[in-house]
Amino acid sequence: MTRRLVIANRGEIARRILRTARACGYTVAVISTVEDAQARVRTEADAVLEVSSFLASEEIVQVALVWRADLVHPGYGFLSENPAFAQAVEDAGIVFVGPTPENIRALGSKESAKALARACGVSTLEAVFARELLDLPRERWSEVLAARGLRPPFLVKASGGAGGRGMRVVESTTGLRAALQGASAEALATFGDGTVFLERYLRAPRHVEIQVFGDGQGHGVFLGERECSLQRRHQKVLEESPSVAVDAALREAMGRAALSLVAATAYRGAGTAEFLLDADRQFHFLEMNTRLQVEHPVTERVYGVDLVQAQFELAEGRWPSVLGDPLSFTVPEPRGVALEARVLAEDPRGDFLPTTGTLKVYREPSGAGVRVDSGVGEGDRVTVHFDSMIAKVIVWGADRSQAAARLAEALEGFKLLGCTTNLPFLLAVSRHPDFIAGLEATTWIAENLAILNESLVAPTWQEFLTSRAFLEVLSSLLAGIGLPPDGPASRFAAQAHPELRIGGTQEKPAFRLRRAGDSRHHFTLQMQEGKTSGKLSELDLWACRRSGTELEFAALGETWLLADPLLAPVTAQAAADGAGIVRAPMAGKVIEVNVAAGERVTKGQVLFLVESMKMQMEVAAPRAGRVASITVVPGQILPGPTAMAVLEEE
């Protein structure tokens, strides 16, 4: 009989697991919720098992039993590193496709994993649990921390967390209590575990991780390293394999260190040991991720393996032959270079705040050496309920230069409109000389953020594509009514920027915009070269109407969101509206309301806590005043930058 698999996850990883499961011959069901009712993977699986939450472990085990599942694959995130869930699955007689519950207990907590690493002779960074400090008088904190070799700056981290959630950098003990409490609250909301600790913060290390695969008997294989240093807010943005900072000797040392943890725990299946590499090329163990990693595709591409298939084979009782002999240590030889960029629903030019919206245009790149793992398609909606990841763009090249060029080309060719994303930001990173040269550190993005957020388009093109004349033509074509009656193209011709060299000032239009292909969102922009030349240059452009009053379009790797000049004149009253209004920074859920109507507040006082896509944001008073009214309640879902309170001057 065909074996039955439940995927206890969603989005791109659920689709990626489903792809390999199909090739392995499984009948597949996916777990889903009401909030994820429109998920694309629901239509692709053989069955959908409804539960109240992706964290509802008892429900998931129960529906898997009723469906007569043989295996459960947890993906990553959610319950993937929850030992109680793994235990419940196995107690129900279902195979858990992942480490044993004992493995997760030993290594899933960062502190227990560090203790084990130290016992194995692997270097770690000294750490202190939050509870050790919070039980002491505040005036003793500096003394206790110094005695443990911890001095500012500090890094506060969630013990059972990942993805930068529940993490804070603190420059002194002054802000430490608030950071510990805030990180604990975020960790509890995201992972169901509010345990946090703090450790020494290295200013500009490299983040290098080692992929291992254990046989459950104390043996395993080492599948090279991944560089994950390009991060914002301690969350990975771009990853690669191999690392330019790791030579053969360092690769062997890190591989042996990671496999010592495999041996000590009789680790089963795929796991990743994460390290920080300091300026002296000394590595320090951070944590062990007892699951498949988001960035696993770069390892797959460079070492010629399918890690999900290997997980299935081991779960069925067979050692995956493609991985080699687990009894014999070898240093794998990477073939070429693979890079991965995470396409996220967020606004890098707006402090990386999460965004939402309907994907009105969605065209994935393709070509030699290009792979895209995604959980969405055109017409799908990005909501506040889940992580901000839309897709992963993975490329391979014979060397790093070719891989970087392919990544830039793929990112420029990814057309996504209807929701603000980090695509232009990723493209800027991929083109930056430091990135091309492999000069990376965990602080690099923050240090170069201003230049990475600059427009990718030359000023003359920027001027043209944001001009009223061009926007009027685009608005009319999107409305299906052809050119505006007053001929803005001709008007623009008379004032064309000389550097554009786009033709005559009277007898010919300066540009022509027309539909391209079958999509109502795809256009070709033709520009005449010279006053008398009949030669035209063309620009590919994708566009849509984001809302009733906004036009969105993408060209030359950049994305614009601009007011429609034909539909949205901004009045003085509209511009002045909201001067005393406190608005949410993003779409999300109201977690806390910390103020009441009539209360006097000071500038910077935290009034609300909003959560979106697992990230919590404090909403502070923009100025001192009296709260005239509160317009939200805890638990309310906000569709965007909604008014939350009105302040009056006193």
N, C-alpha and C positions, 0 to 999 in steps of 0.2 A: 504493500500500500504506500501511497505517496505520503511522505512525512509532512507534518503540519507545523508551521512556524508563525509565532506572533512577534511582530515588531512593536515594542513598547516605546515608541518615539514618534516623531513627526518631521515635517519639513524635508530639507535636502538629505539628511542622513537616513531618514526612513526610505526615501526613494532610492538612495544609493545601495542600502542593504537589500531592498526589494530586487534591484537589478541583478545582483549576484545570486540571491535566493532563487530567482527564476531560472538562472543558468544551472543551478544545482538541483533543480527539479522539485522544489518545495511548493506546497500550497500555502499561501501567505495571507495572514490577517493583520491589519494594523489597528492599534489602539487610537481612539479619537474622542474628542469632546465637542460639546455644543459650540464653544468659541472657535473651534477649528473645523466647523462643518463644511466649509468650502475648500478644504485642503485638496490639492491635486492628487495626492497619493491615495486618497479614499476611492477614487475612480479607477485606480490602477491595481489595487490589491484584490484578492479573491473574496475577502470579507472585511467588514468594519465592525470592531467591537467597541461599543460606546461606554465610556466611563465619565465620572464627574471631573476628573483631573488627571494629568499625566503624572502626578505625584501620589495618586490614590492606589497604593501598592496592594491592599487587600482586594479592592475591586478588580484590579488588573489580573491578579492571580485567579480570582473566581471566574471571570469571563473567559480566561484562557483555558481553565478546566472544563467549563461548559462547552467550549468550542473543540475540546479534545486535542489541545496543542501538545506537540512533542517537544518543542523548543521555544524559548523566549530570548530574543535579542534586544538588549536595552539601548543600543546606540550609544550616544554620549549625552551628558547632562541629565536632567531629571533624576531617575532612579538608578542610573548606570553604576554609581559607586555607593549604593546603599546596601550594606551587608544584610540588613533585615529583609530587604526585598529579594536579594539573591537566595537567602536561606528559605524564604517562603516559597519561592519558585521550586527549589529543589525538594523541599519537604512535600510539595504537592505532586512529586513524581515527574516534574517537567525539567528538561535540561536547560540550565542557565548558560547562555552563550557568552561566557566571560570568565573572570577569575572566580575562585571559590569564595564563599562567605568569609572564610578564615583569612584568605589573601587580602580581601577588602578591609577587614577589621585591622589587620596588621599594617597595611600600607595606605589605606584610604585617608586616614588622619595624617595631616602634615607632621604633627609632633611625634606620633608613634613611628612614622616612617623615618624621621630624622634620628630618633633613638636607635632604630634598627641599623640605619646607615652608619652611625658612629660605632656601633658594635661590630660592624663589618670593616671598620677602618677607613670609611669614606668621609671626607671633609664635609662639615656642615657649618652653617651660620648659627651662632648662639641665639636662643630665643627665650622669651618669658611669656607665660599665659596671662591673659588679661585678669583672670580671677586672682592671681598672685598679687597684682598691684591693687586692684579694687578693694581687697580686704585690708589694705594698709592705709595709714594716714598719708595724704597727698605729699606732705613735706618730706616723706621718706623715699619717695619714688626715685629721685635722682641717685640717691645712695645705693638703693637696691639694684638699679639698672647698671650703675658703674661697677658694682661688685661682680656682676655677671658679664662684664666686658662690653656692655651696651651703652653707647653714647649717641647723641643726635647726629644725623637724622635717623628716625625710626621708620620701619615699615610695618603697619598693622595689617594682618591677614586673617582670613577666615580659615579655620582648621580643616573644615570639610568642603571648602569651596574650590572654585575654578573660574577661569574666564575674567579675572579681575574683579569679580563681585566680592563685596565685603573687604575691600583693600583701600588703605589710606597711607599717604606719606606724611609724616609729622616732623616738623623741623625742631621742635623743642618739647619739653614736658608740659608746657603751658596748655597746649591744645590736645594733649594726649587723652584725657578722660573723654572729651567729646568724640574724638576719633574712634576710641574703643567702643563706645556705646553706639555710635552711628554704624560702624562696620558690623557690629554684632546684630543690630536690627536688620540690616540689609542681608546678612548671611542667613539669618533665621527665616526671613521672607522668601529667599531664593532656594535655599538648600534644606530648610527645616532643622538647621543646626546653627545656633548662635555663638558657638565657641570661637573665640579669636585669640591671637597671640601677637607679639611684636618681636621683630628681629632687627639686626643691623641692616641699614639700607645702603647698598653700594650705588655710588652716583651714576656710573656709566658702564655697566657690565654688558656682556653679551649673554643672551639667553640661548643655550644649546641643550637640546634634549636627545635622548637615546631611545630608539625603538628596540624593544626586546619581545621575545615570544617564548613562553615557558611550556614545558611538557607536563607540569603538575607533579613531577617526580624529583625536582631539584635541578633539572638541567634545562638548557634553553639556548636560543641563538640570538645573536646581536645583528640588527639590520641597519646599522649606520646611524648617523645623526641628522637632525634638522636644526637649522638656525631660525629662531623665532624672536629676534631682537627688535624688529620693527613693530612697536606697540604704541597705542594711545590709551591712557588711563589704565595701564597695566594689562590691557587686552591686546591680543595679537592681531595684526593687520595683514602682514605679508610673511610668508614662511618659505624656506627653501631647503633643498638637500642636494649635495652636501654643503657644509659650512665652509666659507673661504678662510675662516680662522682656525680650522682644525686640520692638522697634518696627520700622517699615518700613526705617529707615536702617540699623539694626544687622543686620536680616535680609539686606539687600542686601550689606552688607560681608562677612558670614559666607558668604553664597552665592558671592560672587565669589572669596573665599579658597579655598573648597572646589573650585570649578571650575578654579582655577589648577593644582591637583594633577591634575585630570582631563586638562587640556591638556598638562601636562608629561610625563605617562606614556601618553598616548593610551589612556586608561582605557576599558574595555569593560564595560557592564552596570551593575548596581546596586552602590552603595558608599556608605559613611557616613563623613564626616569628623567627628571628635569634638573638642569644644573645652571648655575651662574658662572660665567668665565670672566675673571677679573683682568685687570691691566697686565698682571704678571703671568697670565695664561694658567693660573691656578683655578681649578673648578671646585665648586661647592654645591653639594646636593641640596635641592629645594624640596622636592616632593616626588611622589610616584603616582601617576595617573593610571588607575586600575581599569582601563577601558580603552576603546578606540579613540584616537585623537581627531579633532577637526581637520588637522593638517596631514592626516595619514596618506592622502593621495600622492604627495611628493615622494614619499618613501616607496610607494608602489611603483611609481614611474621610473625611479632611478635604479631600483633593485629588481624590477621585473616580477613582482608578486601581487597577488590579490589578498590583502589582509583579511577581508571579510570571508572569503572562501576558506582561508586557512583557519579562521575561527570556527567555521562550520565543520570542517574536517576533524578538528580536534574535539569538538563537541560530540561528534559521532564516533569518537574512540580511535581515530586514526591520526598519526603524526603527519602533518603536511610535508610531503617529500620535497616540494619546491623550496622549503626553508633550509634544507641541509641537515646535517647530523647534529642533534642537540647535545651529544656527548663530546663533541670536539669543537673547541673554541677557534673561530676564524674571524679575521677582520675583513668585512666585505669590501669589494672594490666597486665604488659607484660608477655608473655608466651615464655620463652626461650630467646635466643640471636640470632640476625641476623647481619651479616657483609656483606659489599659490597666493592669490589675492582674495580677500574676503569682501564681497560686495554687500554693503550694509545699508539699511534704511536709517540713515542718520545724516546730519548736516555738519561737515567738518568746518564750514565757515560760520557756524552757529554753535561753537563749543561742543561739537559732536553730539548734540541732543538727538534723541530718537525722533523719527518721523513716521507718518502713516499716510495711506492713500491707496487709490486703485491704480494698478499697473495698466495704464491705457496703451502703452507701447512697451513690448518686451521682445527683444530680438537678441538671442545669444550668439556670441562669436563662434566660429568654427575654423577648421583648417588644420594643416599639418602641425602636430605637436600640441594641439589645443584640446582641453577637456573642460567641460562645465558641469558641476554638480549643483543642482538647484531644486527648490521645493515649490516653485511657482511657475505661472505662465501668464500670458496676456489676459487681462480682465480680472485677475485675482487681486484681493485686497490685503494690504499689510496693515495689521491691527496692533493695538497696544498690548495684546495679551501674551505675546511670545517674544523670543529673542529677535534681534534686529537683522539677523542674517537672511539675505535673499538668495545668494548664490556664491559659489566658489569658482574662480577662474584658475585653472591649473595648466601650466605650459611646460614643455620640455624642450631643451636644446642640447646640441652636442657639446657646447660650452656655455659659460655664464653669459657671454656677450649675446649669443644667439637666443638664449632663453629670455634675457631681459628685453630684447627687441621683439620677440614674439609676445611677451606679456603686454608691452606697450601697445602693440598692434591689436591684440585681442581686446584690451580695455577700451581702446578708441572705437572698436567695432561693436561694443556692447551697447545696444540702444534700449534705454529704460526711462520711461516718462510716466508721470502721474504720482510719483513719490520722490522726494529729494533723497539722493543717495550719495555715497562717497566715491562714485566713479571718477569724477575729475580729479579728486584728491589722490586716488590710487594711481591714476595716469601720471600726475605730477611726480609722485614718488618713483615710479618706474622709469621716468626720464631723467631723474636727477643724477648728476655725475657721481655723487657719493654712493648711491644705490648701485649704479652700474659697476663701480669699483669695489663694491662689497664693504664699504666703510660704514658699519652699522653698530648701534648700541641701543639699549632700551630707552635712552633719553633722546635719541636722534630726532624723532618726529616732533617732540615738544620743542626742541631747540631750533628746528627749521620750519615750524608751523606756518609762520607768516608767508614765507616764500612758497610753500607747498599749497597755500590757499589763494595765491594770486591767479588771475585769469590765465588760461592756457592759450588765449587768442591774442594776436597782434592788435595794437590799439586801433588801427584803421578798420580792421574787420569788426572789432568790438563796437566802434562808433556806428558802422553801417548796420549791424545786426540788432542794435538797440535803438535805431532811429525810428521815428514815428512813421515815416513812409513805408519802411519795410514791414513794420508791425501791422499797419493798416492792410497791406496786401495779404499778409499771412492770416489775419483775422477773417478777411473776406473769403479766402479760399477754404479755411476751416469751416466757415459757415455755409459753404457750397454756393456762393453767389458771385464768384468771379471777382474781377478787379473792382475796387470801390469806384463809384461813379465819377469822382473828381480826379481820378488818375494820379494817385500819389507817386507812382513810379516815374512819371514824367516830371513831377515837381522835384523829386529827389535828384533827377538828372542834372537839373540846373545848379544844384549845390553839391555835386559829387565831390568827395575828397580827392584831390589830385593824385594821391598815392595809389588809389584804387584803379586808376586808368580804366574806367568802365564805360567810355563811349561819349557820344555827342551830347551837347547840352540842350538841344531842341529837337532835332529831327529823329532821334532814336531814344527809346527808353534806356535808363541806366542799368536795369536788371529785369530779369524775367523769372518768375516763380511758377512752377507748374508741378502737377502731380507726377509721381514716378511709380510705375508698377500698379499693383492691385490694391495696396493698402491706402486707406484714406489719410494716413498719417505720414506718408513718405513723399518727399518733394525733391525736386532738382532746382537749384538756384543757378541761373545762367548770368554770367557777367561778360560784357563786351570788352575786349582788350583794345584800347586805343580809339580815337575819334573816327577814323576812317576804316579801320580794320573790320572785317566781317567775322573774325575769329572769336569764338566764345570759350570761356573757361567755366567749368561747372563745379558746384559744391553740393554734396549730398547732405540732406537735412531731414530730420524726423521731428514732427511737431504734433501737439495736441492742445486741447483746451483743458487746463488743470481744473478750473472752476468757472463759474459764470463770468468772471471778470479777469481771469489770468490766462496768458498764453505761455506754454512751455515748449521749448525746442532744443534739440541737440545737434551740434555740428562741430567739427574739428576737435572732438574730444571734450568739449565744454557743454554745459547745460545752462540754459537761461530760464528764469521764471519772471515774467514781466506783466505789468498791467496792460490789458487790451485797450488801446487808445480809442477804439470805437464804442466800447461798452462800459468802461470804468473810469470816467472822469473823477478825479479826487477833489472834492470840495474842501474849502477851508474848514468847514464844520467837521467833516470826516477826519481831516488831518489833526484837528485839535481834540477830537473825541478820545476819551480814555486817559486824559492827563492824570486823573486821580485813581485810575483803575489798576488793581493788582491782577495780573494775568498769569495763568499757568505757562511755564516755559515750553510745554509740549503737550501732545495728547497723552492721556494716561488716567490712572485711577487715584482718587484722593484717598490717602492713607490716614493723614492726621489733619485736624483743624485746631490750631493752637491759640486761637484768638476769638473774641466775641464782639458783637456789635456794641459800640459805645466805648470800647476799650482804647486807651491811648497807647500808641506804639512808637518805638524809636526806629530810626533808619538802620536797616540791616537786621532787624528782629525777625526771626523765623516765624512765619505765620501759618504755613501749610507744608505738608510733605506729600509729594506726588510720586507715584511709581509707574514706570513705563518700560516694557521689555526687560524686566528684571532689574532695572536701574532706578534708584531712588534719588530724587532731587528736592532740595529745600527751596521754598519760595519765600523770599524775604521782602520786608517793606522797603520800597524804593526811597522813601523819605519818612520823616516823622509826621505824626498826625493822629487823628481820631478815626476809628473804624466806623464809617457810617452804616455799612451793611455787609453781610456775608452772603454770598450767592451759591455756595456749594456745601455739601455735607460729606462726611466720611463714607467711602464706598462708591461715590459717584464716579462714573466714567466720563471723562472730558474728551471731546472730539478734536480739540486743538488748543491753541492759546486762549482759552476761555477766561472771561472775567471771573475772579474768585472773591474779590472784595473791593469795596470803594472806600478810599481814604479822603477825609476832609482836612483842610488846614485849620489849625486852631488860632 
